[in-house]
Amino acid sequence: MANAESKSSLIMLGQSASQASSHSLEDATPSCWSCGTMRAVHFCSSCGKVQPPVPVDYFTFFGFPRKLNLDTAALEKEFYALSRKLHPDVFGQAEEQERSWSLEQSSMLNDAYRTLKDPIKRTEYLLRLEGIELEEQSKQATEKARSTGELKKQVVPPDLLEEVFELNMHLEELRAQKKVGEDDPALLEEIGRAKLPLEEKHDALLNELKSEWNEWDELVDASAEAGANGERRKILDKMVDVLNRRNYIRNLVRDVNEAMEN
Ligand SMILES: [Zn+2]
């Protein structure tokens, strides 16, 4: 359990990564290396030559605003179009340099696509851009927790305390039984039943997350600056909270499934 909990929590990092790494498309894409006119992220819009990769975020890579309600059909279409254009075979006769740029661009394209098409990965990625790191990915947080000996925060969803408690009891019982080689079908059945509300909550939390997306996107549309920082942070914090609760349930259900299978 302790393991599952520590993996599930998200923490805040002080500085906003977006402030440090935000590149406007124009800053990030200087002149084409070949013809000298204004280039685009992947290809020169004038001569069509593939361009060296630039450090833009995945939203910018696809030309999308940094919003969470994303047109996944448009994303997929753009992904396949770019995949074809960047395919290494296309650059078989090209200069070594161009071929290697096309490979780098292809790999960024794949990463960007995989991240943006998945609703949870997309949300976590946006949070990262906004300076909020997943705890399991944050070495800094892990080292800090280790050096201070402090326990990472537990995020049992408050409305599921009873269910979680019950499931954990069953889980202990099951593990104890397995240890002595016993098999109790009634217990397994009970665990299966106890899992249901958690699985339902897991799905419901995705919808809760999506309503936070709407708030975020409205804020982006309003492009409210300084004054809205508090509001911005509030929405991001709520998304972190939803993800924490969802991860907690996911890990618990996974633990239960593992215990039942072994
Ligand atoms: Zn060009």
Residues whose N, C-alpha, C, O or C-beta is under 5 A from the ligand:
A	BS01	ZN	C32 S34 C35 G36 C44 S46 C47 G48
